[in-house]
């Protein structure tokens, strides 16, 4: 067999099995190998040749001139590229765990978003000043203390048919009381004056400041109009324990009333038959008199009475 016939047989066999030789240097070969580095229309034509296998065509796609040419080659080869499925993606053992945790965490975040927005709005408010916080705490202490004392006084009123004194709120105001003092020494001049005027009690007004019990209440006699007995103009009372210097937070309303009952008799208090002076017997006058009293005693001090006087 001659070399030419051998070449024809080889070409026929290749045509049957659809194979393309990697390299063919023979000038008479019907197929011409295209180098891998060759680009341009010649490479596209060679790859589109019907003698080229589908695999060869796909391998040649990477040497195409443009992406459009590569798409044409893939279409001519009859192979459609497919996207990798989710199941074929690389997974690690903890991937599903973290995914489930992320899914369950998202609803919580959305559910808590209103509260977080509310907290952010509340946090945007400026913080209260320390003095405001102290004032609020002081008012709470005052209310608690006065409620406790008022209940104790009311309990004593109910337990005794003739109480020494009674207390009631003025217009349901917990911080302003009216106290009626009944226990006056019956042998005193003041008690005799009260019987002559048909009076059985002395009406006393208590006003409690915001910082009570750390500051004393303001106390004045409302009726009757009394002179001497450490009672000044407007009904103000001259007692050291009612001043900031002489006050102690342990003092109760009962202790103050009993101390006043003793001092008014000791000071020889009497009911004023004819008012002296032109000033009115009012609370404003009492406050002015008490302020003047405090300034005087702060400057000169309080006079200690003799031991014989108690």
PyMOL commands that set and color helices and strands:
alter all, ss='L'
color gray80, all
select helices_A, chain A and resi 3-17+41-47+54-63+67-77+95-111+113-123+130-159+189-196+233-235+240-242+253-266+283-300+307-309
alter helices_A, ss='H'
color red, helices_A
select strands_A, chain A and resi 165-170+173-181+202-207+218-223+226-227+270-271
alter strands_A, ss='S'
color yellow, strands_A
deselect
rebuild
show_as cartoon
